[in-house]
Amino acid sequence: MQVYIYHRNFPKDPRWMKFGLVDGMWLLELAHTICEFYGLYYLTVSRYGDPTVFLAFTPEVAALPFFDGLIAMLGGCHSTWTVTP
């Protein structure tokens, strides 16, 4: 919803910002959410009662800090672009 409102309210923003930065961040947020919920489902439902599941990270859970870093970097870039003259 926020991406739709952004595109509607700021039609004169550069194309690279609209389609690269904002939409790219939305896709990264979507991938982050999918990995997070899949990892949670795997740990709590698929491997219920197996304490050895906590000895190693699954690839989905290991990818979460990577997505966090990319999303934070893109958010900082967007804030810097909109604040600087």
C-alpha positions in Angstrom: 0.0 0.0 0.0 2.8 2.4 0.8 4.5 1.8 -2.5 1.3 2.5 -4.3 0.7 5.7 -2.4 4.4 6.8 -3.1 4.0 6.2 -6.8 0.7 8.1 -6.8 1.9 11.1 -4.7 5.4 11.6 -6.2 5.0 11.1 -10.0 7.9 13.5 -10.8 10.6 11.5 -8.9 13.3 10.1 -11.1 12.6 6.7 -12.6 15.6 5.1 -10.9 14.3 6.1 -7.6 10.7 5.0 -8.2 11.4 1.7 -9.9 14.9 0.9 -8.6 15.1 2.1 -5.1 11.5 2.1 -3.8 10.3 -1.0 -5.7 13.6 -2.8 -5.1 13.3 -2.1 -1.3 9.7 -3.5 -1.4 10.9 -6.7 -3.1 13.7 -7.0 -0.6 11.2 -6.6 2.3 9.0 -9.2 0.7 12.0 -11.7 0.4 12.9 -10.9 4.0 9.4 -11.6 5.2 9.2 -14.9 3.3 12.5 -16.1 4.7 11.5 -15.1 8.2 8.2 -16.8 8.1 9.5 -19.9 6.4 12.3 -20.2 9.0 9.9 -19.7 11.8 7.6 -22.4 10.4 10.5 -24.8 9.9 11.8 -24.3 13.4 8.4 -24.5 15.2 6.2 -26.8 13.1 8.3 -29.0 10.7 10.9 -29.8 13.3 8.7 -29.6 16.4 10.3 -31.4 19.4 13.7 -31.8 17.8 16.2 -29.8 19.9 19.0 -30.4 17.4 17.4 -28.0 15.0 18.9 -25.1 17.0 22.5 -26.3 16.4 22.7 -24.8 12.9 21.1 -22.0 11.0 19.0 -22.8 8.0 19.9 -20.9 4.8 16.7 -18.9 5.2 17.5 -17.7 8.7 21.1 -17.1 7.8 19.9 -14.8 4.9 18.0 -12.5 7.3 21.0 -10.3 8.3 21.9 -9.9 4.6 18.4 -8.6 3.8 18.4 -6.4 6.9 21.7 -4.7 5.8 20.5 -4.2 2.2 17.2 -2.7 3.4 18.9 -0.4 5.9 21.4 0.8 3.2 18.6 1.5 0.7 16.6 3.3 3.3 19.6 5.5 4.2 20.2 6.2 0.5 16.7 7.3 0.0 16.7 9.5 3.1 20.0 11.1 2.0 18.6 11.7 -1.5 15.4 13.3 -0.3 17.1 15.5 2.4 20.1 16.9 0.5 19.5 19.8 -1.9 
